[in-house]
Each structure stands twice: as C-alpha cells, then as structure tokens.
Amino acid sequence: MQNLTEHFAHVLLFACPQCERPLASACASSKQNLEEADAHFFNPHCHCGWTGAVAGMEAVKHWVQPWRGFTAEVGAAGPGDGTCDGRAH
C-alpha cells in the first residue's frame, strides 16, 4: 500500500543574537501550517561560537516546501529528530 500522506519541509531563518549572522534550521512535518514549527524549539550553531535554543516563532522568516521521501513516524517530536510534528516543548 502506498503512503499517501503529504510531507513538508519547514525552513526557518534566525538571526544570531550575538553577531546577527543568518542561521538556518529545518524540520519535517506532515502539516503545511506554520503553527507546529513555530512552537518547536531549534538549536542552531553560529560561526561566532554562539549556540542556544530558539523557538520557531522567533524566526525572521519561515517558509514551507513540499517534501518527498520523508518516512519518519509522526508523533511527539524529540530533540534532534528532525521533525516538527507533535507537542510543543
């Protein structure tokens, strides 16, 4: 049986709070709406040495791209699993 669930890549652009360089993060979701990824926490790393947790809602820009081939189970998102589905942390 073919999996008919659509998947999306959520790409978020943050500004480093220390040096203002752009930092990109992404996660996969079965949902196209922005709310799931906005509630998700990301842990970007900057070339200046800064690292820390940022909420998706802090992104300077957030866009969604249809994504083929993602087959991870949808459920509660875990740290570092690359998904943004599930409950907010």
C-alpha atoms as an extended CHARMM CRD file, in Angstrom:
* protein
*
        89  EXT
         1         1  MET       CA              0.0000000000        0.0000000000        0.0000000000  PROA      1               0.0000000000
         2         2  GLN       CA              1.3730000000        3.4040000000       -0.9990000000  PROA      2               0.0000000000
         3         3  ASN       CA              1.8010000000        6.0940000000        1.6780000000  PROA      3               0.0000000000
         4         4  LEU       CA             -0.4210000000        8.9980000000        0.5610000000  PROA      4               0.0000000000
         5         5  THR       CA              0.4820000000       11.3060000000        3.4400000000  PROA      5               0.0000000000
         6         6  GLU       CA              1.9950000000       14.5500000000        2.2410000000  PROA      6               0.0000000000
         7         7  HSD       CA              5.1430000000       15.8090000000        3.9400000000  PROA      7               0.0000000000
         8         8  PHE       CA              6.6110000000       19.2710000000        4.1480000000  PROA      8               0.0000000000
         9         9  ALA       CA              9.9660000000       20.7990000000        4.9940000000  PROA      9               0.0000000000
        10        10  HSD       CA              9.7120000000       23.8420000000        7.2490000000  PROA      10              0.0000000000
        11        11  VAL       CA             12.7170000000       26.1130000000        6.7800000000  PROA      11              0.0000000000
        12        12  LEU       CA             13.3060000000       28.8290000000        9.3780000000  PROA      12              0.0000000000
        13        13  LEU       CA             15.8030000000       31.6600000000        9.2490000000  PROA      13              0.0000000000
        14        14  PHE       CA             17.0290000000       33.1370000000       12.5410000000  PROA      14              0.0000000000
        15        15  ALA       CA             19.4210000000       35.9780000000       13.3570000000  PROA      15              0.0000000000
        16        16  CYS       CA             22.2720000000       35.0980000000       15.7160000000  PROA      16              0.0000000000
        17        17  PRO       CA             21.6330000000       37.0660000000       18.9180000000  PROA      17              0.0000000000
        18        18  GLN       CA             25.3670000000       37.6200000000       19.3190000000  PROA      18              0.0000000000
        19        19  CYS       CA             26.6030000000       38.6690000000       15.8370000000  PROA      19              0.0000000000
        20        20  GLU       CA             23.4010000000       38.8970000000       13.7060000000  PROA      20              0.0000000000
        21        21  ARG       CA             24.5990000000       36.3340000000       11.1270000000  PROA      21              0.0000000000
        22        22  PRO       CA             21.7800000000       34.3650000000        9.4840000000  PROA      22              0.0000000000
        23        23  LEU       CA             21.1790000000       30.8960000000       10.9420000000  PROA      23              0.0000000000
        24        24  ALA       CA             19.0060000000       28.3830000000        9.1030000000  PROA      24              0.0000000000
        25        25  SER       CA             17.1560000000       25.4460000000       10.6480000000  PROA      25              0.0000000000
        26        26  ALA       CA             14.7100000000       22.9890000000        9.1490000000  PROA      26              0.0000000000
        27        27  CYS       CA             12.3100000000       20.2910000000       10.2460000000  PROA      27              0.0000000000
        28        28  ALA       CA              9.9470000000       17.8670000000        8.5310000000  PROA      28              0.0000000000
        29        29  SER       CA              6.2100000000       17.7130000000        9.1560000000  PROA      29              0.0000000000
        30        30  SER       CA              3.0670000000       16.1060000000        7.8440000000  PROA      30              0.0000000000
        31        31  LYS       CA              1.4160000000       19.5250000000        8.2890000000  PROA      31              0.0000000000
        32        32  GLN       CA              1.8150000000       22.5050000000        5.9920000000  PROA      32              0.0000000000
        33        33  ASN       CA              0.6160000000       25.1040000000        8.5100000000  PROA      33              0.0000000000
        34        34  LEU       CA              3.2280000000       27.1990000000       10.2920000000  PROA      34              0.0000000000
        35        35  GLU       CA              1.9960000000       26.7350000000       13.8700000000  PROA      35              0.0000000000
        36        36  GLU       CA              3.6520000000       23.3530000000       14.5230000000  PROA      36              0.0000000000
        37        37  ALA       CA              7.1200000000       24.5690000000       13.5590000000  PROA      37              0.0000000000
        38        38  ASP       CA              6.5860000000       27.9470000000       15.2390000000  PROA      38              0.0000000000
        39        39  ALA       CA              6.0360000000       26.1120000000       18.5460000000  PROA      39              0.0000000000
        40        40  HSD       CA              9.0860000000       23.8770000000       18.0140000000  PROA      40              0.0000000000
        41        41  PHE       CA             12.4960000000       24.6670000000       19.5500000000  PROA      41              0.0000000000
        42        42  PHE       CA             15.6480000000       24.6420000000       17.4230000000  PROA      42              0.0000000000
        43        43  ASN       CA             19.2880000000       24.6130000000       18.4900000000  PROA      43              0.0000000000
        44        44  PRO       CA             21.2750000000       26.4570000000       15.8130000000  PROA      44              0.0000000000
        45        45  HSD       CA             25.0330000000       26.9830000000       15.9910000000  PROA      45              0.0000000000
        46        46  CYS       CA             26.7820000000       30.0990000000       14.6980000000  PROA      46              0.0000000000
        47        47  HSD       CA             30.3100000000       30.5560000000       13.3640000000  PROA      47              0.0000000000
        48        48  CYS       CA             30.8920000000       33.1860000000       16.0680000000  PROA      48              0.0000000000
        49        49  GLY       CA             30.5920000000       30.4350000000       18.6950000000  PROA      49              0.0000000000
        50        50  TRP       CA             27.0480000000       31.1540000000       19.8950000000  PROA      50              0.0000000000
        51        51  THR       CA             24.6790000000       28.2310000000       20.3250000000  PROA      51              0.0000000000
        52        52  GLY       CA             21.3330000000       28.0980000000       22.0460000000  PROA      52              0.0000000000
        53        53  ALA       CA             17.6890000000       27.1720000000       21.8740000000  PROA      53              0.0000000000
        54        54  VAL       CA             15.3340000000       29.3690000000       19.8800000000  PROA      54              0.0000000000
        55        55  ALA       CA             11.5970000000       28.9650000000       19.3130000000  PROA      55              0.0000000000
        56        56  GLY       CA             10.3170000000       28.8090000000       15.7690000000  PROA      56              0.0000000000
        57        57  MET       CA              8.1990000000       31.8860000000       16.4140000000  PROA      57              0.0000000000
        58        58  GLU       CA             11.4560000000       33.8680000000       16.8000000000  PROA      58              0.0000000000
        59        59  ALA       CA             12.3770000000       33.2230000000       13.1500000000  PROA      59              0.0000000000
        60        60  VAL       CA             12.9510000000       36.1870000000       10.8850000000  PROA      60              0.0000000000
        61        61  LYS       CA             11.4580000000       34.1580000000        8.0100000000  PROA      61              0.0000000000
        62        62  HSD       CA              9.6200000000       30.8230000000        7.8190000000  PROA      62              0.0000000000
        63        63  TRP       CA              8.6400000000       29.0670000000        4.6460000000  PROA      63              0.0000000000
        64        64  VAL       CA              7.2570000000       25.6590000000        3.7370000000  PROA      64              0.0000000000
        65        65  GLN       CA              8.2880000000       23.4060000000        0.8800000000  PROA      65              0.0000000000
        66        66  PRO       CA              6.5650000000       20.1580000000       -0.1700000000  PROA      66              0.0000000000
        67        67  TRP       CA              8.9980000000       17.3310000000        0.6310000000  PROA      67              0.0000000000
        68        68  ARG       CA              9.0230000000       13.8760000000       -0.8940000000  PROA      68              0.0000000000
        69        69  GLY       CA             10.6030000000       10.8150000000        0.6040000000  PROA      69              0.0000000000
        70        70  PHE       CA             10.3110000000       11.6150000000        4.3060000000  PROA      70              0.0000000000
        71        71  THR       CA              9.0800000000        8.4580000000        6.0690000000  PROA      71              0.0000000000
        72        72  ALA       CA              9.6620000000        9.0630000000        9.7970000000  PROA      72              0.0000000000
        73        73  GLU       CA              6.7980000000        8.2170000000       12.0970000000  PROA      73              0.0000000000
        74        74  VAL       CA              4.6440000000       11.1690000000       13.0630000000  PROA      74              0.0000000000
        75        75  GLY       CA              4.2470000000       11.6570000000       16.8010000000  PROA      75              0.0000000000
        76        76  ALA       CA              5.7350000000       13.6270000000       19.6280000000  PROA      76              0.0000000000
        77        77  ALA       CA              8.7820000000       15.4510000000       18.3100000000  PROA      77              0.0000000000
        78        78  GLY       CA             12.0230000000       14.6210000000       20.0580000000  PROA      78              0.0000000000
        79        79  PRO       CA             15.1820000000       16.7070000000       20.3500000000  PROA      79              0.0000000000
        80        80  GLY       CA             17.2970000000       16.3790000000       17.2370000000  PROA      80              0.0000000000
        81        81  ASP       CA             14.9520000000       14.0190000000       15.3760000000  PROA      81              0.0000000000
        82        82  GLY       CA             14.3790000000       16.4930000000       12.5410000000  PROA      82              0.0000000000
        83        83  THR       CA             10.6140000000       16.5910000000       12.9060000000  PROA      83              0.0000000000
        84        84  CYS       CA              8.3980000000       19.4590000000       13.9880000000  PROA      84              0.0000000000
        85        85  ASP       CA              5.2050000000       17.4260000000       14.4590000000  PROA      85              0.0000000000
        86        86  GLY       CA              3.9560000000       16.7170000000       17.9360000000  PROA      86              0.0000000000
        87        87  ARG       CA              3.5350000000       18.6870000000       21.1070000000  PROA      87              0.0000000000
        88        88  ALA       CA              5.4220000000       21.9110000000       21.6930000000  PROA      88              0.0000000000
        89        89  HSD       CA              8.3920000000       21.6370000000       24.0660000000  PROA      89              0.0000000000
